Amino acid sequence: MTSTTPIATVTEMLESLPEAVQQQVVEHLREYLADLQDEERWDSLFERTQSQLMAAARRAKQEIAQGHAQPMDLERL
């Protein structure tokens, strides 16, 4: 293989496979890309809410230290 763009490389690799295998690879790639997009959305959401999560954790820690917290009743969940 010569030095090419990543897309061209993947295309060449796919073209060398039988059509049925190409379809399987495409389906796996769709699932993989969907997972990557989900992870990116999660990372973005976490980044935007990180300061709020940290503030909530500080409040919880403070409430525990002040004796205002109660143990979680797992039966009520």
Secondary structure, DSSP 8 states (H G I E B T S, - for coil): --S--HHHHHHHHHHTS-HHHHHHHHHHHHHHHHHHHHHHHHHHHHHHHHHHHHHHHHHHHHHHHTT------GGG-
